[in-house]
Amino acid sequence: MKRNELTHKIVGTAVLLSLTAVLTYVSNYIVIAGISINLSLITIVVASIIYGPLSGLIVGLANGVVVMFSAAAFFAINPFGTVLVCLLKSGLAGLISGFIYKALHSKNNHFAVVLSSIIVPIVNTSIFIVGSLIFFNGAFGQLISLFVTANFLVEFALTLLLSPSIYYLVKVIKNRK
C-alpha cells in the first residue's frame, strides 16, 4: 500500500471512529417506543466497506467501548462478560462485514454493500444474545428477549433502508480515490 493510501485509510478510519463514538453516545438518548437504536452501526458498515475489515474492527471496537460505559446493569452481574460481549459484538460485526464486502465486491458491488450492511446488526445482536446466555444466565429473561428482538428488527430495517445510501457513498468515495 502506498504511503498516501495508508494515510487516507488511517485518517478516514479515525474520522469514522470519532463519529461512531458520538453516534453511540447520542443513540442512548434517541428512544423509539422504549428502544434505544444504535445509529453507529452505519459507521461500522462504512468503515468496513470503504477501508477494509481492520478498519471495521477498529470502529466496531470503539462502538463497543462506548456501549460498555452505558451497560451498568450488566456490569453489576458480570464485569468481565460485559467487557467481552460489548467489544466482541460490534468489533466482529465490523470485521465480518469487511471480509464479506472484500470477497464479493468484484462480482456484484451493490449486493456486496447490501449484504455487508445487513450483516452488522445480525452479528451484533447474535453475539449479544449468545453472550447474555453465557455470562448473564438469562438474568433479564423475557424482558430482554422482547427488547433485543425489537431492537434488532429496528436496527436491521434501518440498515437495510440506508444501504442504497451507503452504496452511493461507497461509489462516490471509491471514484475519488
MITOR-467530 format. One line per 2 residues: number of its first residue (from 1); their letters; for each residue y, z, x of N, C-alpha, C, O, CB. Coordinates in steps of 0.1 Angstrom, whole numbers, always signed. Glycine has a CB too. Layout:
NUM = A = Y,Z,X,Y,Z,X,Y,Z,X,Y,Z,X,Y,Z,X; ...
This chain:
1 = MK = -12,+0,+8,+0,+0,+0,+12,+0,+9,+13,+8,+19,+0,+12,-10; +22,-9,+6,+34,-9,+13,+42,+3,+11,+41,+10,+1,+42,-22,+9
3 = RN = +51,+6,+21,+59,+18,+20,+68,+19,+8,+69,+29,+2,+67,+20,+33; +74,+7,+5,+83,+6,-7,+75,+9,-20,+80,+16,-29,+90,-7,-7
5 = EL = +63,+4,-21,+55,+6,-33,+51,+21,-34,+51,+26,-45,+42,-3,-32; +48,+27,-23,+44,+41,-23,+56,+50,-27,+54,+59,-35,+39,+45,-9
7 = TH = +68,+46,-22,+80,+54,-26,+82,+52,-41,+85,+62,-48,+92,+49,-18; +81,+40,-46,+83,+37,-60,+73,+46,-68,+76,+51,-79,+81,+22,-63
9 = KI = +60,+46,-64,+50,+53,-71,+53,+68,-71,+51,+75,-81,+36,+50,-65; +57,+74,-60,+60,+88,-59,+72,+92,-67,+71,+102,-75,+63,+92,-44
11 = VG = +82,+84,-67,+94,+87,-75,+91,+85,-90,+95,+94,-98,+106,+77,-71; +84,+75,-94,+80,+73,-108,+72,+84,-113,+74,+89,-124,+73,+60,-109
13 = TA = +62,+89,-105,+54,+100,-109,+62,+113,-110,+60,+120,-119,+42,+102,-98; +71,+115,-101,+80,+127,-101,+88,+127,-114,+90,+137,-120,+89,+128,-89
15 = VL = +94,+115,-118,+102,+114,-130,+93,+117,-142,+98,+125,-151,+108,+100,-131; +81,+112,-143,+73,+114,-154,+68,+129,-154,+66,+135,-165,+61,+105,-154
17 = LS = +66,+134,-142,+62,+148,-141,+73,+157,-147,+70,+167,-155,+59,+152,-126; +85,+155,-143,+96,+163,-149,+98,+161,-164,+101,+170,-171,+109,+160,-142
19 = LT = +96,+149,-168,+97,+146,-183,+86,+152,-190,+88,+157,-201,+96,+130,-185; +74,+153,-185,+63,+159,-192,+65,+174,-193,+62,+181,-203,+49,+157,-185
21 = AV = +71,+180,-182,+74,+195,-183,+84,+198,-194,+83,+207,-202,+80,+199,-169; +95,+189,-195,+105,+191,-206,+98,+189,-220,+100,+197,-229,+117,+182,-204
23 = LT = +91,+178,-221,+85,+175,-234,+75,+185,-238,+73,+188,-250,+79,+161,-234; +67,+190,-229,+57,+201,-232,+64,+213,-237,+60,+219,-247,+48,+204,-220
25 = YV = +75,+217,-230,+82,+229,-234,+89,+227,-248,+88,+235,-257,+93,+232,-224; +95,+215,-250,+102,+212,-262,+92,+211,-274,+95,+215,-285,+110,+199,-261
27 = SN = +80,+206,-271,+69,+204,-281,+66,+218,-288,+61,+218,-299,+57,+198,-275; +67,+229,-281,+64,+242,-286,+73,+245,-298,+70,+253,-307,+66,+253,-276
29 = YI = +85,+238,-299,+95,+241,-309,+95,+230,-320,+102,+231,-330,+108,+242,-303; +87,+220,-318,+86,+209,-328,+73,+212,-336,+62,+208,-331,+86,+195,-322
31 = VI = +74,+217,-347,+62,+221,-355,+62,+213,-368,+72,+214,-376,+62,+237,-358; +51,+207,-371,+49,+199,-383,+38,+205,-391,+26,+206,-386,+47,+184,-381
33 = AG = +40,+211,-402,+30,+217,-411,+23,+228,-403,+10,+229,-404,+20,+207,-416; +30,+236,-395,+24,+246,-387,+17,+242,-374,+10,+250,-368,+14,+253,-396
35 = IS = +18,+229,-371,+11,+224,-359,+21,+219,-349,+30,+211,-352,+2,+212,-363; +20,+224,-337,+28,+220,-326,+22,+208,-319,+10,+208,-315,+30,+232,-315
37 = IN = +29,+197,-318,+24,+185,-313,+28,+183,-299,+40,+185,-295,+29,+173,-322; +19,+180,-290,+21,+178,-276,+26,+164,-273,+18,+155,-271,+8,+181,-268
39 = LS = +39,+163,-273,+46,+150,-271,+44,+144,-257,+45,+132,-254,+60,+150,-274; +41,+153,-248,+40,+149,-234,+27,+142,-231,+25,+137,-220,+40,+161,-225
41 = LI = +18,+141,-240,+6,+132,-238,+10,+118,-235,+3,+111,-228,-4,+133,-250; +21,+114,-241,+26,+100,-238,+30,+98,-224,+27,+88,-218,+38,+97,-248
43 = TI = +36,+108,-218,+40,+107,-203,+27,+106,-195,+27,+100,-184,+49,+118,-199; +17,+113,-199,+4,+113,-191,-2,+99,-192,-6,+93,-182,-6,+123,-197
45 = VV = -1,+93,-204,-6,+79,-205,+2,+69,-197,-4,+61,-189,-5,+75,-220; +15,+70,-197,+24,+61,-190,+21,+63,-175,+20,+53,-168,+39,+64,-193
47 = AS = +20,+75,-170,+18,+77,-156,+4,+71,-151,+4,+65,-141,+18,+92,-153; -6,+73,-159,-19,+68,-156,-20,+53,-156,-27,+47,-148,-30,+74,-165
49 = II = -13,+47,-165,-14,+32,-166,-5,+26,-156,-9,+16,-149,-9,+28,-180; +7,+30,-154,+17,+24,-145,+14,+27,-130,+15,+18,-122,+31,+27,-149
51 = YG = +11,+40,-128,+10,+44,-114,-4,+47,-109,-7,+50,-98,+19,+56,-111; -14,+47,-119,-28,+49,-115,-34,+63,-119,-26,+72,-123,-29,+47,-101
53 = PL = -47,+64,-117,-54,+76,-120,-48,+89,-114,-48,+99,-120,-68,+75,-117; -45,+88,-101,-40,+100,-94,-27,+105,-100,-25,+117,-102,-38,+97,-79
55 = SG = -18,+96,-103,-5,+99,-110,-8,+105,-124,-1,+115,-128,+4,+87,-111; -17,+100,-131,-21,+105,-144,-26,+119,-143,-23,+128,-151,-32,+96,-150
57 = LI = -34,+122,-132,-39,+135,-129,-28,+145,-126,-28,+156,-132,-49,+135,-118; -19,+141,-118,-8,+149,-114,+1,+153,-126,+5,+165,-128,+1,+143,-103
59 = VG = +5,+143,-134,+13,+145,-145,+5,+154,-156,+11,+162,-162,+18,+132,-152; -8,+151,-157,-16,+159,-166,-17,+174,-162,-16,+183,-170,-30,+154,-167
61 = LA = -18,+176,-149,-18,+190,-143,-5,+197,-146,-5,+209,-150,-21,+190,-128; +6,+190,-145,+19,+196,-147,+20,+200,-162,+25,+210,-166,+30,+186,-144
63 = NG = +15,+191,-171,+14,+194,-185,+6,+207,-187,+10,+216,-195,+8,+182,-193; -5,+208,-181,-14,+219,-182,-8,+232,-177,-10,+243,-183,-27,+217,-174
65 = VV = +0,+232,-167,+7,+244,-162,+17,+249,-172,+18,+261,-175,+14,+241,-148; +25,+239,-178,+35,+244,-188,+28,+249,-201,+32,+259,-206,+44,+232,-192
67 = VM = +17,+242,-205,+9,+247,-217,+4,+261,-214,+3,+269,-223,-2,+237,-220; -1,+263,-202,-7,+276,-198,+3,+288,-200,-2,+298,-204,-11,+275,-183
69 = FS = +15,+285,-198,+25,+296,-199,+28,+300,-214,+34,+310,-217,+38,+292,-193; +24,+291,-223,+25,+294,-237,+12,+298,-244,+12,+299,-256,+31,+282,-244
71 = AA = +2,+301,-236,-11,+304,-241,-14,+319,-240,-25,+323,-235,-22,+296,-234; -5,+328,-244,-6,+342,-243,-19,+348,-250,-25,+356,-244,+6,+349,-248
73 = AF = -22,+343,-262,-33,+348,-269,-46,+345,-261,-56,+353,-261,-34,+342,-283; -47,+334,-255,-59,+330,-247,-60,+338,-234,-70,+342,-230,-59,+315,-244
75 = FA = -48,+341,-228,-48,+349,-215,-53,+363,-218,-60,+369,-209,-33,+350,-210; -50,+368,-230,-55,+382,-233,-70,+382,-233,-76,+393,-231,-49,+386,-246
77 = IN = -77,+372,-237,-91,+371,-238,-98,+368,-225,-107,+375,-221,-96,+361,-249; -93,+358,-218,-99,+354,-206,-89,+346,-197,-87,+334,-199,-111,+345,-209
79 = PF = -82,+353,-188,-72,+346,-180,-77,+334,-171,-71,+324,-171,-66,+356,-170; -89,+336,-165,-95,+325,-157,-98,+313,-166,-95,+302,-162,-108,+330,-150
81 = GT = -104,+316,-177,-108,+305,-186,-95,+298,-191,-95,+285,-193,-115,+310,-198; -85,+305,-194,-72,+299,-198,-66,+289,-188,-63,+278,-191,-62,+310,-202
83 = VL = -66,+294,-175,-61,+286,-165,-69,+273,-163,-64,+262,-162,-60,+293,-151; -83,+275,-163,-92,+264,-161,-91,+254,-172,-90,+242,-169,-106,+269,-159
85 = VC = -91,+258,-184,-91,+249,-196,-77,+242,-196,-77,+230,-198,-93,+257,-209; -66,+249,-194,-53,+243,-195,-51,+232,-185,-46,+221,-187,-42,+253,-193
87 = LL = -56,+234,-173,-55,+224,-162,-64,+213,-164,-61,+201,-162,-57,+231,-148; -77,+216,-167,-87,+205,-168,-84,+196,-180,-86,+184,-178,-100,+212,-170
89 = KS = -80,+201,-191,-79,+193,-203,-69,+181,-202,-72,+170,-205,-76,+201,-215; -58,+184,-197,-48,+174,-195,-49,+166,-182,-46,+154,-181,-34,+179,-197
91 = GL = -53,+173,-172,-55,+167,-159,-66,+156,-159,-64,+145,-155,-58,+177,-148; -77,+160,-165,-88,+150,-166,-85,+139,-176,-89,+127,-174,-101,+157,-170
93 = AG = -77,+142,-186,-72,+132,-196,-64,+121,-189,-67,+109,-191,-64,+138,-207; -55,+125,-180,-47,+115,-172,-56,+107,-162,-54,+95,-161,-36,+122,-165
95 = LI = -65,+114,-156,-74,+108,-146,-83,+97,-152,-84,+86,-148,-82,+118,-138; -89,+101,-163,-98,+92,-170,-91,+80,-176,-95,+69,-176,-106,+100,-181
97 = SG = -79,+83,-182,-71,+72,-188,-67,+62,-177,-68,+50,-179,-58,+78,-194; -64,+67,-165,-60,+58,-154,-72,+49,-149,-70,+38,-147,-55,+66,-142
99 = FI = -84,+55,-149,-96,+48,-145,-99,+37,-155,-104,+26,-152,-107,+57,-142; -98,+41,-168,-101,+31,-179,-92,+19,-178,-96,+8,-179,-100,+38,-193
101 = YK = -79,+22,-176,-69,+11,-175,-72,+3,-163,-72,-10,-164,-55,+17,-174; -75,+9,-152,-77,+2,-139,-89,-7,-141,-90,-19,-136,-80,+12,-128
103 = AL = -100,-3,-148,-112,-10,-150,-110,-22,-159,-117,-32,-158,-123,-1,-154; -102,-21,-169,-101,-30,-180,-89,-40,-180,-89,-50,-187,-102,-24,-193
105 = HS = -78,-36,-173,-66,-43,-174,-66,-58,-171,-59,-66,-176,-55,-37,-166; -75,-62,-161,-76,-76,-157,-83,-84,-168,-81,-96,-168,-83,-77,-144
107 = KN = -91,-78,-176,-99,-85,-186,-90,-87,-199,-90,-98,-204,-112,-78,-190; -84,-76,-203,-76,-76,-215,-66,-65,-214,-69,-53,-217,-85,-75,-229
109 = NH = -54,-68,-210,-44,-58,-207,-40,-50,-220,-39,-38,-219,-32,-64,-201; -39,-57,-231,-35,-50,-243,-46,-40,-247,-42,-28,-251,-32,-60,-255
111 = FA = -58,-44,-247,-69,-35,-251,-70,-23,-241,-72,-12,-245,-83,-43,-250; -68,-26,-228,-68,-15,-218,-57,-5,-220,-60,+7,-219,-66,-22,-204
113 = VV = -45,-9,-224,-34,+0,-227,-38,+9,-240,-36,+21,-239,-21,-7,-230; -43,+2,-250,-46,+9,-262,-57,+20,-260,-56,+31,-264,-50,+0,-274
115 = LS = -68,+15,-253,-79,+24,-250,-75,+36,-241,-78,+47,-243,-91,+16,-244; -67,+33,-231,-62,+43,-222,-53,+53,-229,-53,+65,-226,-54,+37,-210
117 = SI = -46,+48,-239,-37,+57,-247,-44,+66,-256,-41,+78,-256,-27,+48,-255; -54,+61,-263,-61,+69,-272,-71,+79,-266,-76,+89,-271,-68,+61,-283
119 = IV = -75,+75,-253,-85,+84,-246,-79,+97,-242,-86,+108,-241,-91,+77,-234; -66,+98,-240,-59,+110,-236,-60,+121,-246,-65,+132,-243,-44,+107,-233
121 = PI = -57,+119,-259,-59,+130,-269,-73,+133,-271,-77,+145,-274,-52,+127,-282; -82,+124,-270,-96,+126,-272,-102,+135,-261,-108,+145,-263,-104,+113,-272
123 = VN = -99,+132,-248,-103,+140,-237,-97,+154,-237,-103,+164,-235,-100,+133,-223; -84,+154,-240,-76,+167,-240,-82,+176,-251,-84,+188,-247,-61,+164,-244
125 = TS = -84,+171,-263,-89,+180,-273,-104,+184,-271,-108,+195,-273,-88,+173,-287; -112,+174,-266,-126,+177,-263,-128,+188,-253,-136,+197,-255,-133,+164,-259
127 = IF = -121,+187,-242,-122,+198,-232,-116,+211,-237,-122,+222,-234,-114,+194,-219; -106,+211,-245,-101,+223,-251,-112,+230,-260,-114,+242,-260,-88,+221,-260
129 = IV = -119,+222,-268,-129,+227,-277,-141,+233,-269,-145,+244,-272,-134,+216,-287; -146,+225,-259,-157,+230,-251,-153,+242,-243,-160,+252,-243,-161,+219,-241
131 = GS = -141,+242,-238,-136,+254,-230,-134,+266,-239,-137,+277,-235,-122,+251,-224; -130,+264,-252,-129,+275,-261,-142,+281,-264,-144,+293,-265,-122,+270,-274
133 = LI = -152,+273,-266,-166,+278,-269,-171,+285,-257,-178,+295,-259,-175,+266,-273; -169,+280,-245,-174,+287,-233,-167,+300,-229,-173,+310,-227,-174,+277,-221
135 = FF = -153,+299,-229,-146,+310,-224,-140,+320,-234,-137,+332,-231,-134,+305,-216; -139,+316,-246,-133,+324,-256,-143,+328,-268,-138,+334,-277,-121,+318,-262
137 = NG = -155,+325,-266,-166,+329,-276,-162,+327,-290,-166,+336,-299,-169,+344,-273; -155,+317,-293,-152,+314,-307,-143,+325,-313,-144,+328,-325,-164,+313,-316
139 = AF = -135,+331,-305,-127,+343,-309,-117,+339,-321,-113,+348,-328,-119,+348,-297; -114,+327,-322,-104,+323,-332,-111,+317,-344,-104,+314,-354,-94,+314,-327
141 = GQ = -124,+314,-343,-132,+310,-354,-127,+297,-362,-122,+288,-355,-134,+320,-364; -128,+298,-375,-124,+286,-383,-109,+283,-382,-106,+271,-384,-128,+289,-397
143 = LI = -101,+293,-380,-87,+290,-379,-84,+280,-368,-76,+271,-370,-79,+303,-377; -90,+283,-357,-87,+274,-345,-93,+261,-347,-88,+250,-343,-93,+281,-332
145 = SL = -105,+260,-354,-111,+247,-357,-102,+239,-366,-101,+227,-363,-125,+250,-364; -97,+245,-376,-88,+237,-385,-75,+233,-377,-71,+221,-379,-84,+246,-397
147 = FV = -69,+242,-370,-58,+239,-362,-60,+227,-352,-53,+218,-351,-53,+251,-354; -71,+228,-344,-75,+218,-334,-77,+205,-341,-73,+195,-336,-87,+223,-326
149 = TA = -84,+205,-352,-87,+192,-359,-74,+186,-364,-72,+174,-361,-96,+194,-371; -66,+193,-370,-53,+188,-375,-44,+183,-363,-38,+173,-364,-46,+198,-384
151 = NF = -43,+191,-353,-35,+188,-341,-40,+175,-335,-32,+167,-331,-35,+200,-331; -53,+174,-333,-59,+162,-327,-56,+150,-335,-52,+140,-330,-74,+164,-326
153 = LV = -58,+151,-349,-55,+139,-357,-41,+134,-356,-38,+122,-356,-59,+142,-372; -31,+144,-356,-17,+140,-355,-14,+134,-341,-8,+124,-340,-8,+153,-357
155 = EF = -19,+141,-330,-17,+135,-317,-24,+122,-315,-18,+113,-308,-22,+145,-306; -36,+120,-320,-43,+107,-319,-35,+96,-326,-33,+85,-321,-57,+109,-325
157 = AL = -30,+99,-339,-23,+89,-346,-10,+86,-339,-6,+74,-339,-20,+95,-360; -3,+96,-334,+10,+94,-327,+8,+85,-315,+15,+76,-312,+16,+107,-323
159 = TL = -3,+88,-307,-6,+80,-295,-9,+66,-299,-5,+56,-292,-17,+87,-287; -17,+64,-309,-21,+51,-314,-9,+43,-319,-8,+31,-316,-32,+52,-325
161 = LL = -1,+50,-326,+11,+43,-331,+21,+39,-320,+28,+29,-321,+19,+52,-341; +21,+47,-310,+30,+44,-299,+24,+34,-288,+31,+30,-279,+34,+57,-292
163 = SP = +11,+31,-289,+5,+23,-279,+11,+9,-278,+12,+4,-267,-10,+22,-282; +16,+3,-289,+23,-10,-287,+36,-9,-279,+39,-17,-271,+27,-16,-301
165 = SI = +43,+2,-281,+55,+5,-273,+51,+8,-258,+58,+3,-249,+63,+17,-278; +40,+15,-256,+35,+17,-243,+32,+4,-236,+35,+2,-224,+23,+27,-243
167 = YY = +25,-5,-244,+21,-18,-238,+33,-26,-234,+34,-31,-223,+13,-26,-249; +44,-26,-242,+56,-33,-239,+63,-27,-227,+67,-34,-218,+66,-32,-251
169 = LV = +63,-13,-226,+69,-6,-215,+61,-10,-202,+67,-13,-191,+68,+9,-217; +48,-10,-202,+40,-13,-191,+43,-28,-186,+44,-30,-175,+25,-11,-194
171 = KV = +43,-37,-196,+46,-51,-193,+59,-52,-186,+60,-60,-176,+46,-59,-206; +70,-46,-191,+83,-47,-185,+83,-41,-171,+88,-47,-162,+93,-39,-194
173 = IK = +77,-29,-169,+77,-23,-156,+69,-31,-146,+73,-33,-135,+72,-9,-157; +57,-36,-150,+49,-44,-141,+56,-57,-137,+54,-61,-126,+35,-47,-148
175 = NR = +63,-63,-146,+70,-75,-143,+82,-73,-133,+86,-82,-126,+76,-82,-156; +88,-61,-134,+99,-57,-125,+94,-55,-111,+102,-57,-101,+106,-45,-130
177 = K = +81,-52,-109,+76,-49,-95,+75,-61,-87,+71,-60,-75,+63,-42,-96
